[in-house]
Amino acid sequence: MLRSSSNPVRLGISDTYLSTMTRPEYHESTKHSVESLRRAPHVLDWANMPDPFGHYEGVPVVDLPADPPSPETPALEVLHGVSGATPAGDGPTFLSQLLFYSAAISASKRVASTGDRYALRVNPSSGNLHPAEFHFLTRGLQEWPDGL
């Protein structure tokens, strides 16, 4: 049994066996499949969807440049081992470019039953309703403080 914030989640795996499972065994036991979705249909609780954008008290909001420059090396070439460079010369522009290509909102959709809108990101989840967080450790970026 795994526990979420308030409700236990039953996986159909005994607690004893769960404590002795290897990571691959756990993955195989819990991954999505047509059969697992038929056994226990999953319904999203749209009324309790968290804010998709995290807000932390006391942490400053930093504006990053919109429309960052395109990387000089196409992504498919990088995937084939070609080293790339970026025309983003300062910290804010570099972080804007990094987030744009790894975490941007790519589209939005509407929930038919309520009319509420939700965002789709370029790095999709497996259907969970949770905010995506990105943490950076920076050192030596022009016009950007070192730190986390």
Sequence and secondary structure as in RCSB ss.txt:
>XXXX:A:sequence
MLRSSSNPVRLGISDTYLSTMTRPEYHESTKHSVESLRRAPHVLDWANMPDPFGHYEGVPVVDLPADPPSPETPA
LEVLHGVSGATPAGDGPTFLSQLLFYSAAISASKRVASTGDRYALRVNPSSGNLHPAEFHFLTRGLQEWPDGL
>XXXX:A:secstr
 EE SSSEE  SS HHHHHH  HHHHHHHHS  HHHHHHS     GGG   SS   TT       SS    SS H
HHHHTT     S  SHHHHHHHHHHHHH EEEEEE TTT  EEEEESS  SS          B S TTS SB 
